[in-house]
Amino acid sequence: MELTVQVGFEELLQAVKKLSPKEKQALQTVLFTETTLEPQGTGKERKLGTMKGLVTYMADDFDAPLDDFKDYINF
């Protein structure tokens, strides 16, 4: 059975009622896998400032334009 996006909710319910038990199980499996949310990260809250002090050197011209890009920069 093929449904289009325009099918209303009532028509969808009627179509589901007409499915065989095997088709209902397949539909349930698809709906479950498509609507299950993946866990986001480890659940640990990030703590600010944990990287503080790890950068021990930064060149004086760190923010200066790179010569490699001089053809693309308009001054």
Predicted model as a PDB file, atoms N, CA, C, CB and O in Angstrom, pLDDT in the B-factor column:
MODEL        1                                                                  
ATOM      1  N   MET A   1       0.850  -1.179   0.000  1.00 59.00           N  
ATOM      2  CA  MET A   1       0.000   0.000   0.000  1.00 59.00           C  
ATOM      3  C   MET A   1       0.891   1.237   0.000  1.00 59.00           C  
ATOM      4  CB  MET A   1      -0.965   0.001   1.225  1.00 59.00           C  
ATOM      5  O   MET A   1       1.866   1.300   0.749  1.00 59.00           O  
ATOM      6  N   GLU A   2       0.567   2.201  -0.822  1.00 60.00           N  
ATOM      7  CA  GLU A   2       1.371   3.409  -0.934  1.00 60.00           C  
ATOM      8  C   GLU A   2       0.558   4.612  -0.484  1.00 60.00           C  
ATOM      9  CB  GLU A   2       1.871   3.603  -2.376  1.00 60.00           C  
ATOM     10  O   GLU A   2      -0.590   4.780  -0.895  1.00 60.00           O  
ATOM     11  N   LEU A   3       1.155   5.454   0.367  1.00 56.00           N  
ATOM     12  CA  LEU A   3       0.485   6.649   0.869  1.00 56.00           C  
ATOM     13  C   LEU A   3       1.243   7.884   0.414  1.00 56.00           C  
ATOM     14  CB  LEU A   3       0.374   6.616   2.411  1.00 56.00           C  
ATOM     15  O   LEU A   3       2.465   7.853   0.270  1.00 56.00           O  
ATOM     16  N   THR A   4       0.527   8.954   0.190  1.00 58.00           N  
ATOM     17  CA  THR A   4       1.170  10.207  -0.164  1.00 58.00           C  
ATOM     18  C   THR A   4       1.140  11.148   1.029  1.00 58.00           C  
ATOM     19  CB  THR A   4       0.485  10.851  -1.386  1.00 58.00           C  
ATOM     20  O   THR A   4       0.475  10.863   2.025  1.00 58.00           O  
ATOM     21  N   VAL A   5       1.840  12.244   0.943  1.00 57.00           N  
ATOM     22  CA  VAL A   5       1.901  13.213   2.029  1.00 57.00           C  
ATOM     23  C   VAL A   5       0.543  13.854   2.278  1.00 57.00           C  
ATOM     24  CB  VAL A   5       2.934  14.286   1.722  1.00 57.00           C  
ATOM     25  O   VAL A   5       0.258  14.256   3.406  1.00 57.00           O  
ATOM     26  N   GLN A   6      -0.287  13.958   1.274  1.00 61.00           N  
ATOM     27  CA  GLN A   6      -1.567  14.626   1.406  1.00 61.00           C  
ATOM     28  C   GLN A   6      -2.603  13.811   2.186  1.00 61.00           C  
ATOM     29  CB  GLN A   6      -2.100  14.943   0.048  1.00 61.00           C  
ATOM     30  O   GLN A   6      -3.653  14.344   2.546  1.00 61.00           O  
ATOM     31  N   VAL A   7      -2.335  12.554   2.449  1.00 60.00           N  
ATOM     32  CA  VAL A   7      -3.297  11.714   3.150  1.00 60.00           C  
ATOM     33  C   VAL A   7      -3.504  12.263   4.553  1.00 60.00           C  
ATOM     34  CB  VAL A   7      -2.822  10.237   3.198  1.00 60.00           C  
ATOM     35  O   VAL A   7      -2.535  12.531   5.264  1.00 60.00           O  
ATOM     36  N   GLY A   8      -4.741  12.430   4.952  1.00 75.00           N  
ATOM     37  CA  GLY A   8      -5.057  12.953   6.266  1.00 75.00           C  
ATOM     38  C   GLY A   8      -4.860  11.915   7.353  1.00 75.00           C  
ATOM     39  O   GLY A   8      -4.630  10.740   7.069  1.00 75.00           O  
ATOM     40  N   PHE A   9      -4.950  12.347   8.583  1.00 78.00           N  
ATOM     41  CA  PHE A   9      -4.709  11.488   9.734  1.00 78.00           C  
ATOM     42  C   PHE A   9      -5.712  10.342   9.791  1.00 78.00           C  
ATOM     43  CB  PHE A   9      -4.770  12.300  11.021  1.00 78.00           C  
ATOM     44  O   PHE A   9      -5.339   9.201  10.061  1.00 78.00           O  
ATOM     45  N   GLU A  10      -6.987  10.643   9.536  1.00 80.00           N  
ATOM     46  CA  GLU A  10      -8.017   9.594   9.575  1.00 80.00           C  
ATOM     47  C   GLU A  10      -7.771   8.541   8.508  1.00 80.00           C  
ATOM     48  CB  GLU A  10      -9.410  10.202   9.391  1.00 80.00           C  
ATOM     49  O   GLU A  10      -7.914   7.344   8.760  1.00 80.00           O  
ATOM     50  N   GLU A  11      -7.401   8.989   7.318  1.00 83.00           N  
ATOM     51  CA  GLU A  11      -7.109   8.049   6.247  1.00 83.00           C  
ATOM     52  C   GLU A  11      -5.896   7.194   6.593  1.00 83.00           C  
ATOM     53  CB  GLU A  11      -6.876   8.795   4.932  1.00 83.00           C  
ATOM     54  O   GLU A  11      -5.845   6.010   6.257  1.00 83.00           O  
ATOM     55  N   LEU A  12      -4.937   7.788   7.253  1.00 82.00           N  
ATOM     56  CA  LEU A  12      -3.755   7.044   7.680  1.00 82.00           C  
ATOM     57  C   LEU A  12      -4.130   5.967   8.691  1.00 82.00           C  
ATOM     58  CB  LEU A  12      -2.710   7.994   8.279  1.00 82.00           C  
ATOM     59  O   LEU A  12      -3.658   4.834   8.600  1.00 82.00           O  
ATOM     60  N   LEU A  13      -4.977   6.322   9.653  1.00 84.00           N  
ATOM     61  CA  LEU A  13      -5.430   5.332  10.637  1.00 84.00           C  
ATOM     62  C   LEU A  13      -6.173   4.180   9.966  1.00 84.00           C  
ATOM     63  CB  LEU A  13      -6.334   5.995  11.683  1.00 84.00           C  
ATOM     64  O   LEU A  13      -5.968   3.016  10.310  1.00 84.00           O  
ATOM     65  N   GLN A  14      -7.029   4.511   9.016  1.00 87.00           N  
ATOM     66  CA  GLN A  14      -7.772   3.474   8.297  1.00 87.00           C  
ATOM     67  C   GLN A  14      -6.817   2.559   7.522  1.00 87.00           C  
ATOM     68  CB  GLN A  14      -8.796   4.115   7.335  1.00 87.00           C  
ATOM     69  O   GLN A  14      -7.008   1.343   7.477  1.00 87.00           O  
ATOM     70  N   ALA A  15      -5.796   3.152   6.920  1.00 87.00           N  
ATOM     71  CA  ALA A  15      -4.830   2.356   6.164  1.00 87.00           C  
ATOM     72  C   ALA A  15      -4.040   1.431   7.082  1.00 87.00           C  
ATOM     73  CB  ALA A  15      -3.876   3.268   5.393  1.00 87.00           C  
ATOM     74  O   ALA A  15      -3.764   0.287   6.720  1.00 87.00           O  
ATOM     75  N   VAL A  16      -3.675   1.915   8.263  1.00 88.00           N  
ATOM     76  CA  VAL A  16      -2.935   1.085   9.220  1.00 88.00           C  
ATOM     77  C   VAL A  16      -3.798  -0.066   9.702  1.00 88.00           C  
ATOM     78  CB  VAL A  16      -2.458   1.926  10.416  1.00 88.00           C  
ATOM     79  O   VAL A  16      -3.305  -1.179   9.883  1.00 88.00           O  
ATOM     80  N   LYS A  17      -5.081   0.190   9.912  1.00 90.00           N  
ATOM     81  CA  LYS A  17      -6.001  -0.873  10.358  1.00 90.00           C  
ATOM     82  C   LYS A  17      -6.119  -1.983   9.321  1.00 90.00           C  
ATOM     83  CB  LYS A  17      -7.391  -0.290  10.651  1.00 90.00           C  
ATOM     84  O   LYS A  17      -6.393  -3.128   9.683  1.00 90.00           O  
ATOM     85  N   LYS A  18      -5.923  -1.679   8.055  1.00 92.00           N  
ATOM     86  CA  LYS A  18      -6.050  -2.664   6.987  1.00 92.00           C  
ATOM     87  C   LYS A  18      -4.780  -3.504   6.803  1.00 92.00           C  
ATOM     88  CB  LYS A  18      -6.391  -1.967   5.688  1.00 92.00           C  
ATOM     89  O   LYS A  18      -4.795  -4.491   6.066  1.00 92.00           O  
ATOM     90  N   LEU A  19      -3.696  -3.123   7.460  1.00 91.00           N  
ATOM     91  CA  LEU A  19      -2.447  -3.865   7.305  1.00 91.00           C  
ATOM     92  C   LEU A  19      -2.522  -5.226   7.990  1.00 91.00           C  
ATOM     93  CB  LEU A  19      -1.277  -3.059   7.869  1.00 91.00           C  
ATOM     94  O   LEU A  19      -3.237  -5.410   8.975  1.00 91.00           O  
ATOM     95  N   SER A  20      -1.777  -6.155   7.450  1.00 92.00           N  
ATOM     96  CA  SER A  20      -1.679  -7.479   8.084  1.00 92.00           C  
ATOM     97  C   SER A  20      -0.801  -7.353   9.335  1.00 92.00           C  
ATOM     98  CB  SER A  20      -1.085  -8.553   7.083  1.00 92.00           C  
ATOM     99  O   SER A  20      -0.057  -6.381   9.467  1.00 92.00           O  
ATOM    100  N   PRO A  21      -0.878  -8.317  10.247  1.00 90.00           N  
ATOM    101  CA  PRO A  21      -0.026  -8.252  11.446  1.00 90.00           C  
ATOM    102  C   PRO A  21       1.469  -8.153  11.118  1.00 90.00           C  
ATOM    103  CB  PRO A  21      -0.270  -9.477  12.312  1.00 90.00           C  
ATOM    104  O   PRO A  21       2.218  -7.462  11.808  1.00 90.00           O  
ATOM    105  N   LYS A  22       1.891  -8.845  10.069  1.00 92.00           N  
ATOM    106  CA  LYS A  22       3.300  -8.782   9.667  1.00 92.00           C  
ATOM    107  C   LYS A  22       3.658  -7.375   9.181  1.00 92.00           C  
ATOM    108  CB  LYS A  22       3.594  -9.823   8.558  1.00 92.00           C  
ATOM    109  O   LYS A  22       4.724  -6.854   9.512  1.00 92.00           O  
ATOM    110  N   GLU A  23       2.768  -6.761   8.397  1.00 90.00           N  
ATOM    111  CA  GLU A  23       3.006  -5.402   7.906  1.00 90.00           C  
ATOM    112  C   GLU A  23       2.977  -4.392   9.054  1.00 90.00           C  
ATOM    113  CB  GLU A  23       1.958  -5.026   6.844  1.00 90.00           C  
ATOM    114  O   GLU A  23       3.755  -3.438   9.049  1.00 90.00           O  
ATOM    115  N   LYS A  24       2.094  -4.588  10.036  1.00 90.00           N  
ATOM    116  CA  LYS A  24       2.045  -3.705  11.200  1.00 90.00           C  
ATOM    117  C   LYS A  24       3.341  -3.783  12.000  1.00 90.00           C  
ATOM    118  CB  LYS A  24       0.852  -4.064  12.094  1.00 90.00           C  
ATOM    119  O   LYS A  24       3.846  -2.767  12.478  1.00 90.00           O  
ATOM    120  N   GLN A  25       3.880  -5.004  12.143  1.00 89.00           N  
ATOM    121  CA  GLN A  25       5.137  -5.179  12.859  1.00 89.00           C  
ATOM    122  C   GLN A  25       6.269  -4.475  12.121  1.00 89.00           C  
ATOM    123  CB  GLN A  25       5.457  -6.673  13.034  1.00 89.00           C  
ATOM    124  O   GLN A  25       7.110  -3.833  12.750  1.00 89.00           O  
ATOM    125  N   ALA A  26       6.301  -4.586  10.799  1.00 88.00           N  
ATOM    126  CA  ALA A  26       7.335  -3.921  10.005  1.00 88.00           C  
ATOM    127  C   ALA A  26       7.220  -2.406  10.137  1.00 88.00           C  
ATOM    128  CB  ALA A  26       7.233  -4.336   8.525  1.00 88.00           C  
ATOM    129  O   ALA A  26       8.230  -1.715  10.267  1.00 88.00           O  
ATOM    130  N   LEU A  27       5.996  -1.889  10.104  1.00 87.00           N  
ATOM    131  CA  LEU A  27       5.765  -0.459  10.259  1.00 87.00           C  
ATOM    132  C   LEU A  27       6.215   0.008  11.642  1.00 87.00           C  
ATOM    133  CB  LEU A  27       4.280  -0.126  10.037  1.00 87.00           C  
ATOM    134  O   LEU A  27       6.848   1.055  11.776  1.00 87.00           O  
ATOM    135  N   GLN A  28       5.886  -0.770  12.661  1.00 87.00           N  
ATOM    136  CA  GLN A  28       6.281  -0.415  14.022  1.00 87.00           C  
ATOM    137  C   GLN A  28       7.805  -0.386  14.147  1.00 87.00           C  
ATOM    138  CB  GLN A  28       5.680  -1.409  15.036  1.00 87.00           C  
ATOM    139  O   GLN A  28       8.357   0.505  14.791  1.00 87.00           O  
ATOM    140  N   THR A  29       8.477  -1.346  13.541  1.00 86.00           N  
ATOM    141  CA  THR A  29       9.941  -1.388  13.581  1.00 86.00           C  
ATOM    142  C   THR A  29      10.537  -0.153  12.914  1.00 86.00           C  
ATOM    143  CB  THR A  29      10.462  -2.663  12.895  1.00 86.00           C  
ATOM    144  O   THR A  29      11.460   0.462  13.449  1.00 86.00           O  
ATOM    145  N   VAL A  30      10.011   0.208  11.752  1.00 83.00           N  
ATOM    146  CA  VAL A  30      10.512   1.391  11.040  1.00 83.00           C  
ATOM    147  C   VAL A  30      10.272   2.655  11.861  1.00 83.00           C  
ATOM    148  CB  VAL A  30       9.835   1.521   9.656  1.00 83.00           C  
ATOM    149  O   VAL A  30      11.170   3.484  12.009  1.00 83.00           O  
ATOM    150  N   LEU A  31       9.072   2.798  12.389  1.00 82.00           N  
ATOM    151  CA  LEU A  31       8.761   3.985  13.179  1.00 82.00           C  
ATOM    152  C   LEU A  31       9.637   4.074  14.422  1.00 82.00           C  
ATOM    153  CB  LEU A  31       7.292   3.983  13.579  1.00 82.00           C  
ATOM    154  O   LEU A  31      10.077   5.163  14.791  1.00 82.00           O  
ATOM    155  N   PHE A  32       9.893   2.948  15.067  1.00 81.00           N  
ATOM    156  CA  PHE A  32      10.722   2.951  16.271  1.00 81.00           C  
ATOM    157  C   PHE A  32      12.156   3.348  15.938  1.00 81.00           C  
ATOM    158  CB  PHE A  32      10.697   1.572  16.945  1.00 81.00           C  
ATOM    159  O   PHE A  32      12.750   4.160  16.646  1.00 81.00           O  
ATOM    160  N   THR A  33      12.720   2.783  14.865  1.00 77.00           N  
ATOM    161  CA  THR A  33      14.113   3.085  14.531  1.00 77.00           C  
ATOM    162  C   THR A  33      14.271   4.504  14.003  1.00 77.00           C  
ATOM    163  CB  THR A  33      14.635   2.091  13.502  1.00 77.00           C  
ATOM    164  O   THR A  33      15.309   5.128  14.223  1.00 77.00           O  
ATOM    165  N   GLU A  34      13.262   5.026  13.310  1.00 69.00           N  
ATOM    166  CA  GLU A  34      13.360   6.370  12.751  1.00 69.00           C  
ATOM    167  C   GLU A  34      13.101   7.450  13.785  1.00 69.00           C  
ATOM    168  CB  GLU A  34      12.395   6.523  11.611  1.00 69.00           C  
ATOM    169  O   GLU A  34      13.519   8.591  13.586  1.00 69.00           O  
ATOM    170  N   THR A  35      12.431   7.136  14.876  1.00 67.00           N  
ATOM    171  CA  THR A  35      12.101   8.163  15.863  1.00 67.00           C  
ATOM    172  C   THR A  35      12.918   8.049  17.137  1.00 67.00           C  
ATOM    173  CB  THR A  35      10.643   8.092  16.203  1.00 67.00           C  
ATOM    174  O   THR A  35      12.751   8.862  18.046  1.00 67.00           O  
ATOM    175  N   THR A  36      13.798   7.061  17.225  1.00 67.00           N  
ATOM    176  CA  THR A  36      14.636   6.912  18.414  1.00 67.00           C  
ATOM    177  C   THR A  36      15.776   7.914  18.342  1.00 67.00           C  
ATOM    178  CB  THR A  36      15.184   5.462  18.540  1.00 67.00           C  
ATOM    179  O   THR A  36      16.478   7.994  17.334  1.00 67.00           O  
ATOM    180  N   LEU A  37      15.958   8.674  19.407  1.00 67.00           N  
ATOM    181  CA  LEU A  37      17.016   9.676  19.453  1.00 67.00           C  
ATOM    182  C   LEU A  37      18.322   9.033  19.893  1.00 67.00           C  
ATOM    183  CB  LEU A  37      16.637  10.830  20.400  1.00 67.00           C  
ATOM    184  O   LEU A  37      18.346   8.181  20.780  1.00 67.00           O  
ATOM    185  N   GLU A  38      19.393   9.454  19.263  1.00 66.00           N  
ATOM    186  CA  GLU A  38      20.716   8.988  19.651  1.00 66.00           C  
ATOM    187  C   GLU A  38      21.175   9.766  20.873  1.00 66.00           C  
ATOM    188  CB  GLU A  38      21.727   9.141  18.485  1.00 66.00           C  
ATOM    189  O   GLU A  38      20.893  10.960  20.979  1.00 66.00           O  
ATOM    190  N   PRO A  39      21.872   9.124  21.793  1.00 67.00           N  
ATOM    191  CA  PRO A  39      22.371   9.850  22.967  1.00 67.00           C  
ATOM    192  C   PRO A  39      23.379  10.924  22.569  1.00 67.00           C  
ATOM    193  CB  PRO A  39      23.012   8.876  23.964  1.00 67.00           C  
ATOM    194  O   PRO A  39      24.198  10.713  21.674  1.00 67.00           O  
ATOM    195  N   GLN A  40      23.320  12.048  23.220  1.00 65.00           N  
ATOM    196  CA  GLN A  40      24.209  13.167  22.939  1.00 65.00           C  
ATOM    197  C   GLN A  40      25.403  13.119  23.886  1.00 65.00           C  
ATOM    198  CB  GLN A  40      23.458  14.513  23.071  1.00 65.00           C  
ATOM    199  O   GLN A  40      25.274  13.456  25.063  1.00 65.00           O  
ATOM    200  N   GLY A  41      26.548  12.710  23.390  1.00 65.00           N  
ATOM    201  CA  GLY A  41      27.765  12.717  24.187  1.00 65.00           C  
ATOM    202  C   GLY A  41      27.712  11.747  25.350  1.00 65.00           C  
ATOM    203  O   GLY A  41      26.954  10.777  25.325  1.00 65.00           O  
ATOM    204  N   THR A  42      28.512  12.006  26.359  1.00 65.00           N  
ATOM    205  CA  THR A  42      28.598  11.104  27.499  1.00 65.00           C  
ATOM    206  C   THR A  42      27.680  11.539  28.627  1.00 65.00           C  
ATOM    207  CB  THR A  42      30.024  11.022  27.997  1.00 65.00           C  
ATOM    208  O   THR A  42      27.533  10.814  29.611  1.00 65.00           O  
ATOM    209  N   GLY A  43      27.064  12.696  28.509  1.00 67.00           N  
ATOM    210  CA  GLY A  43      26.187  13.179  29.557  1.00 67.00           C  
ATOM    211  C   GLY A  43      26.922  13.969  30.618  1.00 67.00           C  
ATOM    212  O   GLY A  43      26.295  14.526  31.520  1.00 67.00           O  
ATOM    213  N   LYS A  44      28.245  14.029  30.526  1.00 75.00           N  
ATOM    214  CA  LYS A  44      29.011  14.801  31.498  1.00 75.00           C  
ATOM    215  C   LYS A  44      28.947  16.277  31.132  1.00 75.00           C  
ATOM    216  CB  LYS A  44      30.482  14.315  31.560  1.00 75.00           C  
ATOM    217  O   LYS A  44      29.020  16.636  29.957  1.00 75.00           O  
ATOM    218  N   GLU A  45      28.813  17.116  32.126  1.00 81.00           N  
ATOM    219  CA  GLU A  45      28.784  18.549  31.893  1.00 81.00           C  
ATOM    220  C   GLU A  45      30.214  19.052  31.703  1.00 81.00           C  
ATOM    221  CB  GLU A  45      28.085  19.290  33.068  1.00 81.00           C  
ATOM    222  O   GLU A  45      31.118  18.675  32.448  1.00 81.00           O  
ATOM    223  N   ARG A  46      30.406  19.904  30.699  1.00 80.00           N  
ATOM    224  CA  ARG A  46      31.739  20.431  30.440  1.00 80.00           C  
ATOM    225  C   ARG A  46      32.095  21.495  31.459  1.00 80.00           C  
ATOM    226  CB  ARG A  46      31.831  21.000  29.025  1.00 80.00           C  
ATOM    227  O   ARG A  46      31.252  22.307  31.841  1.00 80.00           O  
ATOM    228  N   LYS A  47      33.326  21.490  31.891  1.00 86.00           N  
ATOM    229  CA  LYS A  47      33.793  22.440  32.882  1.00 86.00           C  
ATOM    230  C   LYS A  47      34.679  23.475  32.191  1.00 86.00           C  
ATOM    231  CB  LYS A  47      34.560  21.721  34.028  1.00 86.00           C  
ATOM    232  O   LYS A  47      35.644  23.120  31.513  1.00 86.00           O  
ATOM    233  N   LEU A  48      34.350  24.751  32.363  1.00 90.00           N  
ATOM    234  CA  LEU A  48      35.118  25.814  31.741  1.00 90.00           C  
ATOM    235  C   LEU A  48      36.478  25.969  32.428  1.00 90.00           C  
ATOM    236  CB  LEU A  48      34.336  27.135  31.790  1.00 90.00           C  
ATOM    237  O   LEU A  48      36.603  25.789  33.640  1.00 90.00           O  
ATOM    238  N   GLY A  49      37.498  26.309  31.620  1.00 88.00           N  
ATOM    239  CA  GLY A  49      38.820  26.596  32.166  1.00 88.00           C  
ATOM    240  C   GLY A  49      39.729  25.396  32.299  1.00 88.00           C  
ATOM    241  O   GLY A  49      40.810  25.513  32.876  1.00 88.00           O  
ATOM    242  N   THR A  50      39.329  24.237  31.782  1.00 88.00           N  
ATOM    243  CA  THR A  50      40.175  23.055  31.947  1.00 88.00           C  
ATOM    244  C   THR A  50      41.416  23.091  31.068  1.00 88.00           C  
ATOM    245  CB  THR A  50      39.383  21.811  31.644  1.00 88.00           C  
ATOM    246  O   THR A  50      42.374  22.369  31.345  1.00 88.00           O  
ATOM    247  N   MET A  51      41.433  23.901  30.024  1.00 87.00           N  
ATOM    248  CA  MET A  51      42.597  23.995  29.131  1.00 87.00           C  
ATOM    249  C   MET A  51      43.501  25.183  29.483  1.00 87.00           C  
ATOM    250  CB  MET A  51      42.132  24.116  27.679  1.00 87.00           C  
ATOM    251  O   MET A  51      44.521  25.399  28.828  1.00 87.00           O  
ATOM    252  N   LYS A  52      43.141  25.932  30.490  1.00 88.00           N  
ATOM    253  CA  LYS A  52      43.901  27.111  30.872  1.00 88.00           C  
ATOM    254  C   LYS A  52      45.340  26.733  31.213  1.00 88.00           C  
ATOM    255  CB  LYS A  52      43.237  27.816  32.062  1.00 88.00           C  
ATOM    256  O   LYS A  52      45.589  25.788  31.960  1.00 88.00           O  
ATOM    257  N   GLY A  53      46.297  27.504  30.639  1.00 88.00           N  
ATOM    258  CA  GLY A  53      47.707  27.279  30.916  1.00 88.00           C  
ATOM    259  C   GLY A  53      48.385  26.300  29.977  1.00 88.00           C  
ATOM    260  O   GLY A  53      49.598  26.118  30.080  1.00 88.00           O  
ATOM    261  N   LEU A  54      47.657  25.655  29.059  1.00 90.00           N  
ATOM    262  CA  LEU A  54      48.271  24.691  28.152  1.00 90.00           C  
ATOM    263  C   LEU A  54      48.972  25.349  26.971  1.00 90.00           C  
ATOM    264  CB  LEU A  54      47.231  23.735  27.646  1.00 90.00           C  
ATOM    265  O   LEU A  54      49.907  24.765  26.424  1.00 90.00           O  
ATOM    266  N   VAL A  55      48.555  26.543  26.557  1.00 86.00           N  
ATOM    267  CA  VAL A  55      49.239  27.264  25.488  1.00 86.00           C  
ATOM    268  C   VAL A  55      50.350  28.077  26.143  1.00 86.00           C  
ATOM    269  CB  VAL A  55      48.246  28.188  24.669  1.00 86.00           C  
ATOM    270  O   VAL A  55      50.098  29.067  26.829  1.00 86.00           O  
ATOM    271  N   THR A  56      51.579  27.636  25.915  1.00 87.00           N  
ATOM    272  CA  THR A  56      52.707  28.290  26.594  1.00 87.00           C  
ATOM    273  C   THR A  56      53.428  29.283  25.700  1.00 87.00           C  
ATOM    274  CB  THR A  56      53.692  27.251  27.083  1.00 87.00           C  
ATOM    275  O   THR A  56      54.187  30.109  26.206  1.00 87.00           O  
ATOM    276  N   TYR A  57      53.218  29.235  24.380  1.00 90.00           N  
ATOM    277  CA  TYR A  57      53.888  30.167  23.475  1.00 90.00           C  
ATOM    278  C   TYR A  57      52.957  30.530  22.336  1.00 90.00           C  
ATOM    279  CB  TYR A  57      55.200  29.565  22.930  1.00 90.00           C  
ATOM    280  O   TYR A  57      52.247  29.680  21.798  1.00 90.00           O  
ATOM    281  N   MET A  58      52.970  31.804  21.978  1.00 89.00           N  
ATOM    282  CA  MET A  58      52.243  32.277  20.806  1.00 89.00           C  
ATOM    283  C   MET A  58      53.095  33.355  20.157  1.00 89.00           C  
ATOM    284  CB  MET A  58      50.811  32.819  21.184  1.00 89.00           C  
ATOM    285  O   MET A  58      53.536  34.291  20.825  1.00 89.00           O  
ATOM    286  N   ALA A  59      53.324  33.228  18.874  1.00 91.00           N  
ATOM    287  CA  ALA A  59      54.174  34.165  18.142  1.00 91.00           C  
ATOM    288  C   ALA A  59      53.602  35.566  18.204  1.00 91.00           C  
ATOM    289  CB  ALA A  59      54.335  33.726  16.686  1.00 91.00           C  
ATOM    290  O   ALA A  59      52.387  35.747  18.286  1.00 91.00           O  
ATOM    291  N   ASP A  60      54.485  36.563  18.165  1.00 92.00           N  
ATOM    292  CA  ASP A  60      54.062  37.968  18.210  1.00 92.00           C  
ATOM    293  C   ASP A  60      53.185  38.331  17.016  1.00 92.00           C  
ATOM    294  CB  ASP A  60      55.283  38.887  18.253  1.00 92.00           C  
ATOM    295  O   ASP A  60      52.281  39.157  17.135  1.00 92.00           O  
ATOM    296  N   ASP A  61      53.452  37.713  15.866  1.00 90.00           N  
ATOM    297  CA  ASP A  61      52.680  38.021  14.655  1.00 90.00           C  
ATOM    298  C   ASP A  61      51.590  36.973  14.399  1.00 90.00           C  
ATOM    299  CB  ASP A  61      53.616  38.108  13.440  1.00 90.00           C  
ATOM    300  O   ASP A  61      51.254  36.705  13.246  1.00 90.00           O  
ATOM    301  N   PHE A  62      51.048  36.392  15.441  1.00 89.00           N  
ATOM    302  CA  PHE A  62      50.028  35.345  15.312  1.00 89.00           C  
ATOM    303  C   PHE A  62      48.828  35.803  14.487  1.00 89.00           C  
ATOM    304  CB  PHE A  62      49.559  34.904  16.689  1.00 89.00           C  
ATOM    305  O   PHE A  62      48.309  35.038  13.673  1.00 89.00           O  
ATOM    306  N   ASP A  63      48.384  37.040  14.688  1.00 89.00           N  
ATOM    307  CA  ASP A  63      47.209  37.561  13.987  1.00 89.00           C  
ATOM    308  C   ASP A  63      47.543  38.223  12.658  1.00 89.00           C  
ATOM    309  CB  ASP A  63      46.495  38.547  14.861  1.00 89.00           C  
ATOM    310  O   ASP A  63      46.643  38.711  11.975  1.00 89.00           O  
ATOM    311  N   ALA A  64      48.804  38.250  12.279  1.00 87.00           N  
ATOM    312  CA  ALA A  64      49.213  38.900  11.024  1.00 87.00           C  
ATOM    313  C   ALA A  64      48.737  38.073   9.832  1.00 87.00           C  
ATOM    314  CB  ALA A  64      50.759  39.083  10.972  1.00 87.00           C  
ATOM    315  O   ALA A  64      48.654  36.848   9.918  1.00 87.00           O  
ATOM    316  N   PRO A  65      48.423  38.744   8.713  1.00 83.00           N  
ATOM    317  CA  PRO A  65      47.995  38.012   7.518  1.00 83.00           C  
ATOM    318  C   PRO A  65      49.104  37.086   7.014  1.00 83.00           C  
ATOM    319  CB  PRO A  65      47.582  38.995   6.407  1.00 83.00           C  
ATOM    320  O   PRO A  65      50.281  37.439   7.087  1.00 83.00           O  
ATOM    321  N   LEU A  66      48.748  35.932   6.516  1.00 85.00           N  
ATOM    322  CA  LEU A  66      49.721  34.986   5.980  1.00 85.00           C  
ATOM    323  C   LEU A  66      50.103  35.363   4.558  1.00 85.00           C  
ATOM    324  CB  LEU A  66      49.166  33.558   6.022  1.00 85.00           C  
ATOM    325  O   LEU A  66      49.254  35.796   3.779  1.00 85.00           O  
ATOM    326  N   ASP A  67      51.380  35.199   4.215  1.00 86.00           N  
ATOM    327  CA  ASP A  67      51.841  35.504   2.862  1.00 86.00           C  
ATOM    328  C   ASP A  67      51.184  34.601   1.824  1.00 86.00           C  
ATOM    329  CB  ASP A  67      53.355  35.370   2.780  1.00 86.00           C  
ATOM    330  O   ASP A  67      51.023  34.996   0.670  1.00 86.00           O  
ATOM    331  N   ASP A  68      50.809  33.408   2.222  1.00 89.00           N  
ATOM    332  CA  ASP A  68      50.181  32.473   1.286  1.00 89.00           C  
ATOM    333  C   ASP A  68      48.859  32.995   0.745  1.00 89.00           C  
ATOM    334  CB  ASP A  68      49.960  31.136   1.959  1.00 89.00           C  
ATOM    335  O   ASP A  68      48.426  32.592  -0.335  1.00 89.00           O  
ATOM    336  N   PHE A  69      48.219  33.882   1.483  1.00 86.00           N  
ATOM    337  CA  PHE A  69      46.900  34.381   1.084  1.00 86.00           C  
ATOM    338  C   PHE A  69      46.932  35.830   0.587  1.00 86.00           C  
ATOM    339  CB  PHE A  69      45.941  34.269   2.248  1.00 86.00           C  
ATOM    340  O   PHE A  69      45.878  36.449   0.439  1.00 86.00           O  
ATOM    341  N   LYS A  70      48.114  36.375   0.332  1.00 83.00           N  
ATOM    342  CA  LYS A  70      48.198  37.793  -0.053  1.00 83.00           C  
ATOM    343  C   LYS A  70      47.488  38.083  -1.375  1.00 83.00           C  
ATOM    344  CB  LYS A  70      49.657  38.216  -0.158  1.00 83.00           C  
ATOM    345  O   LYS A  70      47.033  39.206  -1.592  1.00 83.00           O  
ATOM    346  N   ASP A  71      47.385  37.092  -2.259  1.00 85.00           N  
ATOM    347  CA  ASP A  71      46.683  37.302  -3.533  1.00 85.00           C  
ATOM    348  C   ASP A  71      45.178  37.421  -3.342  1.00 85.00           C  
ATOM    349  CB  ASP A  71      46.986  36.163  -4.496  1.00 85.00           C  
ATOM    350  O   ASP A  71      44.488  37.956  -4.211  1.00 85.00           O  
ATOM    351  N   TYR A  72      44.662  36.935  -2.230  1.00 84.00           N  
ATOM    352  CA  TYR A  72      43.223  36.923  -1.981  1.00 84.00           C  
ATOM    353  C   TYR A  72      42.758  38.041  -1.052  1.00 84.00           C  
ATOM    354  CB  TYR A  72      42.826  35.599  -1.401  1.00 84.00           C  
ATOM    355  O   TYR A  72      41.557  38.275  -0.912  1.00 84.00           O  
ATOM    356  N   ILE A  73      43.699  38.728  -0.421  1.00 78.00           N  
ATOM    357  CA  ILE A  73      43.356  39.769   0.548  1.00 78.00           C  
ATOM    358  C   ILE A  73      43.544  41.126  -0.116  1.00 78.00           C  
ATOM    359  CB  ILE A  73      44.227  39.654   1.843  1.00 78.00           C  
ATOM    360  O   ILE A  73      44.597  41.411  -0.686  1.00 78.00           O  
ATOM    361  N   ASN A  74      42.514  41.958  -0.035  1.00 74.00           N  
ATOM    362  CA  ASN A  74      42.587  43.311  -0.616  1.00 74.00           C  
ATOM    363  C   ASN A  74      42.882  44.315   0.477  1.00 74.00           C  
ATOM    364  CB  ASN A  74      41.266  43.682  -1.346  1.00 74.00           C  
ATOM    365  O   ASN A  74      42.054  44.534   1.360  1.00 74.00           O  
ATOM    366  N   PHE A  75      44.034  44.916   0.428  1.00 61.00           N  
ATOM    367  CA  PHE A  75      44.388  45.954   1.399  1.00 61.00           C  
ATOM    368  C   PHE A  75      44.351  47.297   0.748  1.00 61.00           C  
ATOM    369  CB  PHE A  75      45.762  45.705   2.004  1.00 61.00           C  
ATOM    370  O   PHE A  75      44.619  48.306   1.399  1.00 61.00           O  
TER     371      PHE A  75                                                      
ENDMDL                                                                          
END                                                                             
